[in-house]
Amino acid sequence: MKIDKPWGYEIIWANTETYVGKVLYINAGHRLSKQYHKIKEETVYVVEGVLLNYEDDGSITRINPGHSFHVNVGQIHRFGAGSEDVKLVEVSTPHLKDVIRIEDDYSR
């Protein structure tokens, strides 16, 4: 199932009682919400481009293709793309509606 987002789109390729698998495409220069999850835990694997994670302390972590990044429950995170598009695979617990937005470039 493809879901268009203001920053690109995601494809949910697996949705079970115990896990969800997605492919996210983040357009160059865009970023997702600054957010955290109360229940959801996720790990992403970067396929193409360099994923930027804007940390809560103001620093930016760069995750290169072939590397993964784990997001713990309650961890504030914000993914984005710099000058090139980013493609990543996400595997998470099945709590898709568990998103607490702190900031959002698209007024959601």
Sequence and secondary structure as in RCSB ss.txt:
>XXXX:A:sequence
MKIDKPWGYEIIWANTETYVGKVLYINAGHRLSKQYHKIKEETVYVVEGVLLNYEDDGSITRINPGHSFHVNVGQ
IHRFGAGSEDVKLVEVSTPHLKDVIRIEDDYSR
>XXXX:A:secstr
 EEEETTEEEEEEEE SS EEEEEEE TT B  EEE SS  EEEEEEES EEEE TTS EEEE TT EEEE TT 
 B EEESSS EEEEEEE S TT  EEEE TT  
